[in-house]
């Protein structure tokens, strides 16, 4: 499969998945008066199907066991990177590593590294109903990163980090909205976004710092490893 076709397939998958996930918000924005009941369970089904679909697609394109080992190693690395920063409010060095992994190794690998990050790190930090949505959100960050070129200057990398922080936060805030606020309307959605803005902003600041300071170096290291391994 050509790189252009892969990118097109990923764009279609991500857009359809995000559209389905955010259906209540889109409907309310368009002025449609739909009644959404138990949407938390529906959204869980959507994120689960998306993760399974990406996993099966990646499996079908595997060329060697090295790729499996690579994804597991990168997922473990990103997971461990969360632990030293646990006392800082939502400063997540794993996000910049997921972005770098996606840029170098492609959307599917980046998505799976994102999935593994909370799956492994929450063994130490605590699993809960938020874990599947963290997996999905970081997976989407890694997947979308695969559409970007690693040939960016430091400032642009930092800006990308800021955007991904709020993108991740947007997904998690929607989950919070579905799960803890009622009824589902634009007012309660605004409440969900407001409660998350503090954490999302610290996430963005951390991403900007990590990507401007370490992003180019990490990308070079990963690209060197990719050339030698493949």
N, C-alpha and C positions, 0 to 999 in steps of 0.2 A: 504494500500500500504506500503510495507516495506521501511525502510530508504534507503537501497541500490538501490531499484528501483526508489525511489524519486530522489536520487542523480543522477542516470543515466539519467532520464528524463530531469532533470534540465541541465545537461551537454550538452545533445543533443539539447535542446531548445536554450541555450545560444550560443553554437557554430554555430548553423544554423542561428540564428539571427545576430550575429556579422559578420558572413561570408557574409550574404546578405547585411548588412549595409555597409561593406567595400569592396563591389564588385569592384568598380573602382580601388581602390588601389591594390587589389589582381591581377586584370587583368593587370594593368600596370607593376607590379612587375614581372609577368610571361611573359611579353613581348607581350601581346595580344593588338592589336590596335583597341579596341572597341571605339565607339563614344557614350559618355554619355551626354544626354541632359535632362535638368530638373531633375537631380538626387537629387537635394534638396527635391523636392516633393516626389520622390520615397523613399528616406530615411525616410521622415516623415511618410509615409505609413508603412514602415517596423517597425519603433519604436512604432507606434500606435498599430499595430497588435500584437507585442510582449507584450506590456503592457496589452492589453485586454486579450490575451491568459493566461498570468500569473494570472490576476485577476479572470478569470473564473475558472481556475484550483484551485486556493485557495478557491474560493467560494464553489466548489464541495467537498472540504475536510473539511469544517468548522464543528467543533464539538459543538460550543456554541457561544452565542453573546459576551462572554468574549474575544474571539479572535479578533472580530471586534473592540471592545473597546480598546484592547491592541494595535493593529496596529495604530489606530487613535491617541491614546495617545502618542505612540512612534514617530509617524510622526510629531505630533505637537511639541513634545519636541525637536526633531532634527531641525525642522524649526525655532523655537525660538532661538536655540543655534547659528544660523547664524548671528542674528541681532547685538549682541554686538561687533562682529569682522568685521563689514562691512567696516571699514576704513582701515583694514589691507589687503594688496594685496593677496587675495585668500587663506587666512588662514581660513580653514573651519572645525570648531569643529564638525559639523554635520556628517562629513565623518566617524570619529572614532566611533560615536554613531551608525551610520548605520551598520558599520562593526560588532560592538558588538551585535546589534540586530539580524543580520543575523546569526552570530555564535551560538547564544543561541536559537533562535526561528525558525531557518531554512530558506531555500532559498526563499520560496514564501513570508513569512512574511517580511524577509529582503528586498526583491525586492519592496514590497508595501510601506514599511517605506521609502525607497529611493525615490519612486514616490511622496509620499506626501510631502517630505521635500521642494523641490522647488515650488511645487504647492501652499503650504501654505505660505512659506516665501516670495515668489515673490509678494504676495499681498501687502507687505510692501516695497520690494526692486524693484519691477517693473517687470511685465510680458512682454514677447516679443517672437519673433520667437525662441529664445534660450531655452525657458522653456521646451518644450517637450523633447529636447535632454538632458537637465539637469535631467529631470525625468528619462529618459532612462539610462543615465550614472550612476546616483546614484542608480537606481534600479538594474543595473547590479552589482554594487559594493556590494549591500546588498545580491543579489542572490548568487554571487560567494562566499561571506563570509559564507553562509550557508553550504558550502562544507568543511569548515575548522573547526578544533577542537578548542574549547575555551581553551584547556589546553596548553597554550603557555607561555613561559617566556616573560619578558618585552622586551628584545631585539628583539626576533622574532616577537612579536606583532608590534614593531616599524618598522621592515623591511616590514611586510605586509602592514602597513600604507603607506610607501613610494611607494610600488608597485601599490597600489590602487590609489594613487594620480596621477601617470603617466598614469594608465589605464583610469581613469576618464578624464584626460587631452587629451589622445589620441582620445577618442570619441568626445570630444568637438572640438578638432582641426580639425578632419575630417569634422564635421558639418561646421566649419568656411571655410574650403577648398571648400566644395560643394557649399556654399552659396555666397561667396564673391570673390573667385579667379577663373580666367579663362585664358587658358583652363585647364581642369583637366589633369595634368601630374605630373611626379615625382618632377619636379622643383617647381611647385606651391605648391605641398604637403609639400616639404621641407620648403618653406616659411611659411606655416601654422604652422608647428611644431616649427620653430624658433621663431615665434612671441608668441607662447604659452609657451616656455620653462621657461621663467621668472616666470609666474604665477604658472605653474605646480611644479616648484621647491619650491616655498613658500608653496604651498599646501602640498608637501611631507614633508617639515620641520615641518609644523604644525601637520600633522598626526603622525609623529614620536614622537613628544613631547607629544601629547595628549595620544597616546596609551602606551608609555613607562611609563608615570606618572600616568595616570588614567585608562588605559585599564583593568588591572587585577581587580581593584576594581569595575568598572562598570560591568564587566562580572559576578563577584560574586553576585552583587546586582540583576542583571537580572536573574541569575540562581536561586537565592532564591525566587524571585517573581514567576518564572515559576513553581517551586515545590509547592508553596503555592496556586497558582491560578489554577493549573491543577491536 
